[in-house]
Amino acid sequence: MTKEFQSRTLTGVLLVIVLGTAILLGGLWFWAACLLLSTLFYKEYINIYKAKKSYGFFFSTGIIGILYYIGIYLDFRFTLQISLLLILIYGAFRVITKYPKFTYKNIKTTIFGFLYCYMFLSTLYLLRSEEGGLEWILFILLVSILGDVGAYLVGRKIGKTKIAPVLSPGKSLEGLIGGLILATAGGVLFSMVFMDLMIPVSAFISLAIVFIGLMGDLFESHLKREVKIKDSGTSLPGHGGFLDRFDAIIFISGFIYILLEVTN
């Protein structure tokens, strides 16, 4: 057993214990966990773009992100709209006073960072707050993990057809199919025992979770490739950064929350 494998395993176990406890407790505990993760995501996002010249603007947006979380916890209406408006107003002020060192591109990058790191993940807290939210979060995590495991095992054995050879050379079509099969089987079984979902519905959602998780993974790979780095950070030994570990969940949680809001 290599030292890297040991550190990766230990980090994974600690993450499961800490986040698993927060998920089960829900409420303020899970809200705090999501806020902390979003802030760590945003810190890594800043480092990815090495935004030293506009660090003050990025920092201010991080403060707005925290206020956004407070707003959704208090169930305050128009929290997202007000947060984006504050970023735009302050960004416009910075462009006027700091141009050409600060341009609209800084605003664009920052708004995306806010949506990607704060807004997307906050849907996980909102989902947990809904009736049956705990089961949905466990469903998401189970299907995501099984999709990764299936893709890894099958891809390692017979993976030949590359999905995105430039962004992620290790991902293969054969591995994706293996992940889809294992994740769908696990998702259907879980929903039969713990959720009131018809088999075709749970199968469809499981397939969608794997595909959207893949998109989230490849998208984060694109961000890193753009600035020529391997990992988003070094905070998690054996895993890289927090964005490296949760890139798929960021996209998946938003999809499931919107799906439930639309269908309900």
Phi, psi and omega per residue, in radians:
M1 nan 2.078 -3.091
T2 -1.299 2.800 3.130
K3 -1.122 -0.656 3.130
E4 -1.110 -0.726 3.131
F5 -1.134 -0.682 3.125
Q6 -1.109 -0.805 -3.134
S7 -1.163 -0.644 3.113
R8 -1.124 -0.749 -3.134
T9 -1.161 -0.800 -3.134
L10 -1.074 -0.770 3.116
T11 -1.076 -0.744 3.126
G12 -1.079 -0.740 3.136
V13 -1.120 -0.763 3.133
L14 -1.107 -0.707 3.100
L15 -1.079 -0.759 3.141
V16 -1.083 -0.752 -3.118
I17 -1.136 -0.876 -3.074
V18 -1.167 -0.923 -3.104
L19 -1.233 -0.613 3.102
G20 -1.078 -0.713 3.102
T21 -1.112 -0.778 3.134
A22 -1.102 -0.694 3.131
I23 -1.117 -0.782 -3.123
L24 -1.163 -0.683 -3.140
L25 -1.239 -0.663 3.141
G26 1.131 -2.813 3.075
G27 0.967 -2.390 -3.085
L28 -1.067 -0.635 -3.116
W29 -1.104 -0.817 -3.128
F30 -1.249 -0.609 3.044
W31 -1.017 -0.811 -3.133
A32 -1.122 -0.674 3.129
A33 -1.129 -0.750 3.128
C34 -1.158 -0.710 3.101
L35 -1.084 -0.781 3.130
L36 -1.080 -0.791 3.127
L37 -1.083 -0.770 3.135
S38 -1.050 -0.720 3.133
T39 -1.154 -0.701 3.090
L40 -1.166 -0.686 3.059
F41 -1.019 -0.809 -3.066
Y42 -1.165 -0.641 3.083
K43 -1.066 -0.762 3.114
E44 -1.188 -0.633 3.116
Y45 -1.074 -0.743 3.089
I46 -1.060 -0.768 -3.121
N47 -1.148 -0.613 3.111
I48 -1.020 -0.757 -3.100
Y49 -1.598 0.019 3.083
K50 0.793 0.933 -3.002
A51 -1.491 0.998 -3.091
K52 -1.190 -0.669 -3.091
K53 -1.203 -0.466 -3.137
S54 -2.037 0.510 -3.065
Y55 -1.064 -0.642 -3.141
G56 -1.057 -0.693 3.124
F57 -1.192 -0.755 3.095
F58 -1.072 -0.738 3.140
F59 -1.103 -0.772 3.122
S60 -1.071 -0.666 3.102
T61 -1.153 -0.605 3.052
G62 -1.082 -0.692 3.071
I63 -1.103 -0.735 3.094
I64 -1.095 -0.622 3.088
G65 -1.074 -0.702 3.100
I66 -1.151 -0.755 3.100
L67 -1.101 -0.613 3.088
Y68 -1.058 -0.782 3.121
Y69 -1.104 -0.702 3.092
I70 -1.080 -0.699 3.130
G71 -1.086 -0.768 -3.129
I72 -1.263 -0.502 3.092
Y73 -1.177 -0.662 3.127
L74 -1.463 0.018 -3.140
D75 1.017 0.742 -3.131
F76 -1.444 2.263 -3.110
R77 -1.186 2.596 3.071
F78 1.105 0.456 3.141
T79 -1.045 -0.818 -3.123
L80 -1.118 -0.791 -3.112
Q81 -1.080 -0.750 -3.139
I82 -1.144 -0.705 3.138
S83 -1.076 -0.814 3.127
L84 -1.132 -0.666 3.119
L85 -1.104 -0.727 3.112
L86 -1.090 -0.726 3.117
I87 -1.103 -0.758 -3.135
L88 -1.129 -0.766 -3.126
I89 -1.122 -0.825 -3.137
Y90 -1.175 -0.655 3.103
G91 -1.095 -0.738 3.109
A92 -1.096 -0.691 3.093
F93 -1.080 -0.728 3.136
R94 -1.153 -0.687 3.117
V95 -1.087 -0.762 -3.116
I96 -1.121 -0.706 -3.026
T97 -1.624 -0.351 -3.037
K98 -2.060 -0.002 -3.130
Y99 -1.066 2.423 0.126
P100 -1.623 0.068 3.123
K101 -1.140 -0.511 -3.126
F102 -2.157 2.166 -3.088
T103 -2.238 -3.117 3.141
Y104 -1.082 -0.423 3.127
K105 -1.105 -0.616 3.070
N106 -1.109 -0.699 3.115
I107 -1.136 -0.780 -3.133
K108 -1.038 -0.818 -3.139
T109 -1.107 -0.685 -3.097
T110 -1.247 -0.744 3.118
I111 -1.076 -0.744 3.104
F112 -1.091 -0.717 3.116
G113 -1.053 -0.687 3.099
F114 -1.108 -0.836 -3.129
L115 -1.127 -0.776 -3.071
Y116 -1.177 -0.790 -3.016
C117 -1.576 -0.629 -3.074
Y118 -1.760 -0.990 -3.013
M119 -1.155 -0.836 -3.103
F120 -1.032 -0.839 -3.082
L121 -1.239 -0.493 -3.136
S122 -1.076 -0.394 3.099
T123 -1.127 -0.409 3.090
L124 -1.175 -0.721 3.067
Y125 -1.153 -0.771 3.126
L126 -1.074 -0.669 3.107
L127 -1.138 -0.729 3.138
R128 -1.123 -0.491 -3.110
S129 -1.357 -0.272 -3.142
E130 -1.356 2.813 3.050
E131 -1.136 2.247 -3.074
G132 1.373 0.186 -3.089
G133 -1.115 -0.631 3.136
L134 -1.057 -0.796 -3.138
E135 -1.091 -0.674 3.140
W136 -1.152 -0.712 3.131
I137 -1.154 -0.746 3.085
L138 -1.097 -0.660 3.090
F139 -1.071 -0.823 3.125
I140 -1.023 -0.848 -3.099
L141 -1.122 -0.767 -3.138
L142 -1.074 -0.872 -3.111
V143 -1.106 -0.707 3.129
S144 -1.093 -0.806 -3.125
I145 -1.136 -0.792 3.132
L146 -1.114 -0.642 3.084
G147 -1.088 -0.746 3.105
D148 -1.143 -0.778 -3.119
V149 -1.106 -0.834 3.136
G150 -1.070 -0.743 3.137
A151 -1.131 -0.696 -3.130
Y152 -1.166 -0.848 -3.075
L153 -1.152 -0.829 -3.121
V154 -1.233 -0.751 3.141
G155 -1.088 -0.632 3.136
R156 -1.178 -0.595 -3.079
K157 -1.457 -0.869 -2.997
I158 -2.253 0.153 -3.084
G159 -1.173 2.090 3.141
K160 -2.286 -0.654 -3.068
T161 -1.501 1.897 -3.082
K162 -1.299 2.360 3.107
I163 -1.416 -0.857 -3.136
A164 -2.434 1.394 -3.014
P165 -1.038 -0.490 -3.136
V166 -1.445 -0.838 -3.083
L167 -1.284 -0.761 -3.075
S168 -2.588 1.502 -3.056
P169 -1.058 -0.380 -3.078
G170 -1.409 -0.199 -3.080
K171 -1.588 2.268 -3.104
S172 -2.168 2.773 3.101
L173 -1.129 -0.678 3.122
E174 -1.108 -0.711 3.097
G175 -1.130 -0.709 3.107
L176 -1.049 -0.767 3.129
I177 -1.091 -0.742 3.090
G178 -1.072 -0.717 3.106
G179 -1.147 -0.700 3.117
L180 -1.082 -0.749 -3.113
I181 -1.145 -0.869 -3.102
L182 -1.156 -0.743 -3.124
A183 -1.143 -0.712 -3.141
T184 -1.160 -0.740 3.108
A185 -1.072 -0.797 3.133
G186 -1.156 -0.708 3.132
G187 -1.123 -0.729 3.127
V188 -1.134 -0.784 3.135
L189 -1.093 -0.765 3.138
F190 -1.082 -0.788 -3.107
S191 -1.167 -0.555 3.116
M192 -1.161 -0.570 -3.080
V193 -1.559 -0.749 -2.952
F194 -1.973 -0.192 -3.031
M195 -2.310 2.765 3.139
D196 -1.729 1.202 -3.141
L197 -2.153 2.455 3.028
M198 -1.242 2.611 -3.073
I199 -0.982 -0.807 3.124
P200 -1.054 -0.619 -3.137
V201 -1.195 -0.834 -3.133
S202 -1.139 -0.606 3.107
A203 -1.160 -0.768 3.125
F204 -1.090 -0.799 -3.121
I205 -1.136 -0.661 3.100
S206 -1.086 -0.791 3.099
L207 -1.065 -0.759 -3.136
A208 -1.105 -0.696 3.140
I209 -1.060 -0.766 -3.133
V210 -1.121 -0.793 -3.140
F211 -1.108 -0.794 -3.111
I212 -1.204 -0.642 3.052
G213 -1.061 -0.696 3.087
L214 -1.095 -0.741 3.110
M215 -1.070 -0.730 3.112
G216 -1.100 -0.709 3.125
D217 -1.128 -0.841 -3.117
L218 -1.180 -0.589 3.127
F219 -1.133 -0.766 3.127
E220 -1.162 -0.593 3.057
S221 -1.077 -0.660 3.098
H222 -1.103 -0.764 3.117
L223 -1.015 -0.741 -3.113
K224 -1.247 -0.696 3.115
R225 -1.102 -0.607 -3.101
E226 -1.063 -0.579 -3.133
V227 -1.955 0.178 3.021
K228 1.043 0.916 3.021
I229 -2.210 2.723 -3.102
K230 -1.518 -0.785 -3.101
D231 -2.171 2.700 3.123
S232 -1.302 -0.309 -3.139
G233 -3.044 -3.007 -3.138
T234 -2.249 0.345 -3.039
S235 -1.218 -0.482 -3.084
L236 -1.999 1.741 -3.120
P237 -0.923 2.218 3.135
G238 1.513 -0.208 -3.108
H239 -2.086 -0.278 -3.036
G240 1.622 -2.211 3.138
G241 -1.849 3.129 -3.140
F242 -1.171 -0.649 3.091
L243 -1.125 -0.622 3.094
D244 -1.072 -0.634 -3.062
R245 -1.456 -0.554 -2.997
F246 -2.016 0.238 -3.073
D247 -1.022 -0.671 -3.140
A248 -1.233 -0.731 -3.098
I249 -1.083 -0.597 3.135
I250 -0.989 -0.793 -3.137
F251 -1.312 -0.739 -3.044
I252 -1.122 -0.768 -3.085
S253 -1.068 -0.710 3.102
G254 -1.109 -0.731 3.135
F255 -1.084 -0.841 -3.095
I256 -1.140 -0.729 -3.122
Y257 -1.107 -0.802 3.130
I258 -1.125 -0.706 3.120
L259 -1.024 -0.794 -3.127
L260 -1.210 -0.648 3.115
E261 -1.129 -0.704 -3.115
V262 -1.249 -0.771 -3.062
T263 -1.346 -0.400 3.129
N264 -1.607 nan nan
